[in-house]
Amino acid sequence: MIKKYESDWHGIVFSSFTALSSKNIANKGFYEEFYCEFNKKFQTYEDISDEWKADKNDYADELIKIIEKKDNILSIGCGIGYIENEISLRVKKNKLIGIEPSIYSYNFMRKNTNVVCLNGNFPEIIKDDLYFDFAYMRAVEYVFNNNEYELLLRSVVDYGINDFLVISMSHYNPLLYHTKNIIKFVFSKLGLYKYSFEGMQFWGYARTKREHIHALKKAGFNRVEVKTFKDSLFIRGFRE
């Protein structure tokens, strides 16, 4: 596991609305501030770039291949809900519930009656004894350290979800990563490169494919399948 740093997202520069920290990870307060800025810049999904939406439509298409065979679906950390909104428009027979800690992030999806979005954390926010035959989270696991990640995965298993998909955009190849670091170190000694996190926010963590598989198996998934889709890893755990 390695640390990740970012300076902007959706064209919104973090330093424009908050003080940055390269030591403390972006917390709930950070995301609430970010989404307030996001909602100033974008009023509907249509305002977001076509390139971004086309990319997320590809993910929706890939998820639909699984979801169209399922009845009750849970999205953990649905963010602005674009993918969930697209899925609900195309596969209306399914019951889709999204969970999101930030109350300001899913404003655009509130009018979509085909998706229920709960503001909070899994599993505490689910008050009823709901059954899900498939759950997923996309671009969420990066916010957790190893202990937090394993606790979340264990909570998914304990809830009784036997088919769970982690879509990770925060993965890395260890050989490539260490090779780049060696090159950076050599260049820094020659005065050609300077390590600096100025203007950067400690954003989260990236993991190797092996680390993801280990985390899911440790949590209790006895079969794990991994495939690459675009720039992401699809790590799918099953309990059989």
RASULDA-V238080 format. One record per residue. N is the residue number from 1. NEAR is the number of other ideal C-beta (glycine too) atoms within 12 Angstrom. D_CENTER is the distance of its C-alpha to the mean C-alpha in whole Angstrom. Layout:
N_NEAR_D_CENTER + N_NEAR_D_CENTER
This chain:
1_28_16 + 2_25_16 + 3_25_15 + 4_28_14 + 5_28_15 + 6_29_15 + 7_23_17 + 8_21_16 + 9_27_14 + 10_25_15 + 11_18_18 + 12_26_18 + 13_19_20 + 14_29_19 + 15_20_22 + 16_21_23 + 17_23_22 + 18_22_22 + 19_16_23 + 20_27_21 + 21_21_21 + 22_22_20 + 23_13_21 + 24_17_19 + 25_25_15 + 26_33_14 + 27_19_14 + 28_20_14 + 29_19_17 + 30_30_16 + 31_32_13 + 32_22_16 + 33_27_18 + 34_35_16 + 35_32_15 + 36_22_19 + 37_25_20 + 38_31_17 + 39_25_19 + 40_17_22 + 41_22_22 + 42_25_20 + 43_12_22 + 44_17_21 + 45_27_19 + 46_13_22 + 47_19_22 + 48_27_18 + 49_16_19 + 50_12_20 + 51_12_19 + 52_21_15 + 53_24_16 + 54_16_18 + 55_24_15 + 56_32_12 + 57_24_16 + 58_23_16 + 59_33_12 + 60_32_14 + 61_21_17 + 62_27_16 + 63_37_14 + 64_28_18 + 65_21_19 + 66_29_18 + 67_35_18 + 68_20_22 + 69_15_23 + 70_28_21 + 71_19_22 + 72_23_20 + 73_40_16 + 74_40_14 + 75_45_10 + 76_41_8 + 77_37_7 + 78_42_8 + 79_37_8 + 80_39_11 + 81_40_12 + 82_39_13 + 83_39_12 + 84_44_13 + 85_35_16 + 86_34_17 + 87_40_17 + 88_32_19 + 89_22_21 + 90_21_22 + 91_27_22 + 92_17_24 + 93_17_25 + 94_29_22 + 95_26_21 + 96_42_17 + 97_37_16 + 98_43_13 + 99_39_12 + 100_37_11 + 101_29_12 + 102_33_13 + 103_19_16 + 104_26_17 + 105_34_13 + 106_33_14 + 107_27_18 + 108_29_18 + 109_33_18 + 110_22_20 + 111_15_23 + 112_24_21 + 113_14_23 + 114_25_22 + 115_33_18 + 116_29_19 + 117_35_16 + 118_29_16 + 119_28_16 + 120_21_15 + 121_23_14 + 122_34_14 + 123_28_17 + 124_14_19 + 125_24_18 + 126_27_19 + 127_10_23 + 128_12_25 + 129_9_25 + 130_24_23 + 131_20_22 + 132_33_19 + 133_23_20 + 134_35_16 + 135_46_13 + 136_44_10 + 137_42_6 + 138_39_4 + 139_33_2 + 140_36_2 + 141_41_6 + 142_35_7 + 143_32_8 + 144_29_10 + 145_21_14 + 146_20_15 + 147_15_17 + 148_21_14 + 149_33_12 + 150_26_15 + 151_21_16 + 152_33_13 + 153_39_14 + 154_25_17 + 155_27_17 + 156_38_15 + 157_27_19 + 158_17_21 + 159_27_20 + 160_21_21 + 161_36_18 + 162_24_20 + 163_32_17 + 164_44_14 + 165_43_11 + 166_42_8 + 167_39_7 + 168_41_7 + 169_29_7 + 170_33_9 + 171_34_12 + 172_28_15 + 173_18_19 + 174_18_21 + 175_11_24 + 176_15_23 + 177_20_21 + 178_15_25 + 179_14_27 + 180_17_25 + 181_18_26 + 182_15_29 + 183_16_30 + 184_18_29 + 185_16_31 + 186_14_34 + 187_15_33 + 188_15_33 + 189_13_36 + 190_11_38 + 191_8_37 + 192_11_35 + 193_16_31 + 194_13_30 + 195_14_27 + 196_12_26 + 197_18_23 + 198_13_25 + 199_17_23 + 200_22_20 + 201_34_17 + 202_25_16 + 203_31_12 + 204_32_11 + 205_30_11 + 206_31_12 + 207_35_13 + 208_25_15 + 209_26_16 + 210_19_18 + 211_31_16 + 212_40_14 + 213_26_17 + 214_22_19 + 215_36_16 + 216_38_16 + 217_24_20 + 218_21_20 + 219_32_19 + 220_25_21 + 221_32_20 + 222_16_23 + 223_18_22 + 224_31_19 + 225_23_18 + 226_28_16 + 227_19_17 + 228_17_16 + 229_25_15 + 230_20_15 + 231_16_13 + 232_32_11 + 233_34_11 + 234_31_12 + 235_40_13 + 236_32_14 + 237_35_16 + 238_25_19 + 239_25_22 + 240_10_25
